[in-house]
């Protein structure tokens, strides 16, 4: 029975690692990115596009030429996706860390029945 529980835990850790590896592949597939929001504003008789980002509490705005609007939209989308991917990878890594100690202790018990004595 202990062996079955050990296998179940091991499978769970392996499943977490596989899930993390899947997220890491998604991370590698991301293209160019930029942090910020793409805003459209009406100025007099024309429309302007700006990329707005906060740096150390100060808002910075950059003019985005019409020819780059779609590209910059994709870059901001990629950045938001990056944030989601990093959040998932971090959660999975935390779960892997939390499982490490109990699994190490269980492995020590299953081979000798108790933890080994420290060397003299």
LOZAKOL-675936 format. One record per residue (C-alpha): x, y, z; residue in one letter. Coordinates in Angstrom, 2 decimals, always signed. Layout:
BEGIN
+---------+---------+---------+------+
|      c1 |      c2 |      c3 | code |
+---------+---------+---------+------+
|       X |       Y |       Z |    A |
...
+---------+---------+---------+------+
***
This chain:
BEGIN
+---------+---------+---------+------+
|      c1 |      c2 |      c3 | code |
+---------+---------+---------+------+
|   +0.00 |   +0.00 |   +0.00 |    X |
|   +2.84 |   +2.39 |   +0.86 |    X |
|   +4.38 |   +1.57 |   -2.49 |    X |
|   +1.14 |   +2.46 |   -4.30 |    X |
|   +0.97 |   +5.80 |   -2.48 |    X |
|   +4.61 |   +6.47 |   -3.37 |    X |
|   +3.91 |   +5.76 |   -7.04 |    X |
|   +0.86 |   +8.01 |   -6.94 |    X |
|   +2.93 |  +10.87 |   -5.48 |    X |
|   +5.70 |  +10.25 |   -8.01 |    X |
|   +3.19 |  +10.30 |  -10.86 |    X |
|   +1.79 |  +13.55 |   -9.50 |    X |
|   +5.22 |  +15.17 |   -9.46 |    X |
|   +5.96 |  +13.84 |  -12.92 |    X |
|   +2.61 |  +15.19 |  -14.12 |    X |
|   +3.48 |  +18.60 |  -12.66 |    X |
|   +6.82 |  +18.52 |  -14.44 |    X |
|   +5.15 |  +17.58 |  -17.74 |    X |
|   +2.64 |  +20.42 |  -17.32 |    X |
|   +5.47 |  +22.85 |  -16.56 |    X |
|   +7.37 |  +21.66 |  -19.63 |    X |
|   +4.26 |  +22.32 |  -21.72 |    X |
|   +4.12 |  +25.90 |  -20.42 |    X |
|   +7.86 |  +26.31 |  -21.09 |    X |
|   +7.25 |  +25.31 |  -24.73 |    X |
|   +4.55 |  +27.98 |  -24.96 |    X |
|   +7.03 |  +30.46 |  -23.57 |    X |
|   +9.50 |  +29.62 |  -26.34 |    X |
|   +6.79 |  +30.18 |  -28.97 |    X |
|   +6.17 |  +33.81 |  -27.97 |    X |
|   +7.27 |  +36.46 |  -30.39 |    X |
|   +8.27 |  +40.07 |  -29.82 |    X |
|   +6.57 |  +41.80 |  -26.93 |    X |
|   +6.22 |  +45.13 |  -25.23 |    X |
|   +4.72 |  +46.09 |  -21.89 |    X |
|   +2.02 |  +48.73 |  -21.97 |    X |
|   -1.38 |  +49.61 |  -23.35 |    X |
|   -2.12 |  +50.66 |  -26.88 |    X |
|   -4.44 |  +53.67 |  -26.77 |    X |
|   -6.27 |  +55.49 |  -29.51 |    X |
|   -6.96 |  +59.19 |  -29.09 |    X |
|   -8.67 |  +61.76 |  -31.25 |    X |
|   -6.59 |  +64.90 |  -31.81 |    X |
|   -8.30 |  +67.76 |  -33.63 |    X |
|   -9.27 |  +66.17 |  -36.95 |    X |
|   -7.18 |  +62.98 |  -36.82 |    X |
|   -6.66 |  +59.84 |  -34.74 |    X |
|   -3.36 |  +59.02 |  -33.02 |    X |
|   -2.18 |  +55.77 |  -31.49 |    X |
|   +0.00 |  +55.73 |  -28.41 |    X |
|   +1.69 |  +53.09 |  -26.31 |    X |
|   +1.37 |  +53.98 |  -22.64 |    X |
|   +3.46 |  +52.36 |  -19.91 |    X |
|   +4.14 |  +53.16 |  -16.27 |    X |
|   +7.79 |  +53.14 |  -15.19 |    X |
|   +8.60 |  +53.75 |  -11.51 |    X |
|   +5.21 |  +55.37 |  -11.02 |    X |
|   +5.53 |  +57.71 |  -13.99 |    X |
|   +3.45 |  +57.28 |  -17.12 |    X |
|   +5.36 |  +57.30 |  -20.39 |    X |
|   +3.67 |  +57.60 |  -23.76 |    X |
|   +5.14 |  +56.75 |  -27.14 |    X |
|   +3.58 |  +57.64 |  -30.48 |    X |
|   +2.81 |  +54.57 |  -32.60 |    X |
|   +2.71 |  +55.12 |  -36.39 |    X |
|   -0.44 |  +53.87 |  -38.14 |    X |
|   +1.63 |  +51.30 |  -40.04 |    X |
|   +2.74 |  +49.68 |  -36.77 |    X |
|   -0.56 |  +49.62 |  -34.85 |    X |
|   -1.42 |  +45.97 |  -35.61 |    X |
|   +2.13 |  +44.87 |  -34.87 |    X |
|   +2.23 |  +46.73 |  -31.55 |    X |
|   -1.19 |  +45.26 |  -30.66 |    X |
|   +0.31 |  +41.80 |  -31.11 |    X |
|   +3.35 |  +42.74 |  -29.02 |    X |
|   +1.16 |  +43.88 |  -26.11 |    X |
|   -0.92 |  +40.71 |  -26.46 |    X |
|   +2.29 |  +38.64 |  -26.34 |    X |
|   +3.34 |  +40.44 |  -23.18 |    X |
|   +0.04 |  +39.67 |  -21.46 |    X |
|   +0.41 |  +36.05 |  -22.54 |    X |
|   +3.97 |  +36.03 |  -21.15 |    X |
|   +2.63 |  +37.19 |  -17.77 |    X |
|   +0.03 |  +34.38 |  -17.71 |    X |
|   +2.61 |  +31.76 |  -18.72 |    X |
|   +5.09 |  +32.90 |  -16.07 |    X |
|   +2.36 |  +32.81 |  -13.43 |    X |
|   +1.48 |  +29.21 |  -14.35 |    X |
|   +5.12 |  +28.10 |  -14.45 |    X |
|   +5.71 |  +29.68 |  -11.05 |    X |
|   +2.66 |  +27.94 |   -9.53 |    X |
|   +3.80 |  +24.57 |  -10.89 |    X |
|   +7.35 |  +25.09 |   -9.63 |    X |
|   +6.00 |  +25.91 |   -6.17 |    X |
|   +3.95 |  +22.69 |   -6.20 |    X |
|   +7.03 |  +20.70 |   -7.25 |    X |
|   +9.06 |  +22.25 |   -4.41 |    X |
|   +6.32 |  +21.48 |   -1.87 |    X |
|   +6.22 |  +17.83 |   -2.97 |    X |
|   +9.99 |  +17.36 |   -2.83 |    X |
|  +10.45 |  +17.11 |   +0.96 |    X |
|   +7.62 |  +14.62 |   +1.66 |    X |
|   +8.70 |  +12.47 |   -1.28 |    X |
|  +12.33 |  +12.52 |   -0.16 |    X |
|  +11.29 |  +11.47 |   +3.35 |    X |
|   +9.04 |   +8.72 |   +1.99 |    X |
|  +11.86 |   +7.45 |   -0.23 |    X |
|  +14.18 |   +7.30 |   +2.77 |    X |
|  +11.62 |   +5.36 |   +4.80 |    X |
|  +10.80 |   +2.91 |   +2.05 |    X |
|  +14.43 |   +1.86 |   +1.51 |    X |
|  +15.61 |   +1.53 |   +5.12 |    X |
|  +12.49 |   +1.90 |   +7.21 |    X |
|  +13.90 |   +5.09 |   +8.73 |    X |
|  +16.20 |   +7.94 |   +7.87 |    X |
|  +19.92 |   +7.05 |   +7.87 |    X |
|  +22.07 |   +7.99 |  +10.85 |    X |
|  +24.49 |  +10.87 |  +10.26 |    X |
|  +28.16 |   +9.86 |   +9.87 |    X |
|  +30.34 |  +10.12 |  +13.00 |    X |
+---------+---------+---------+------+
***
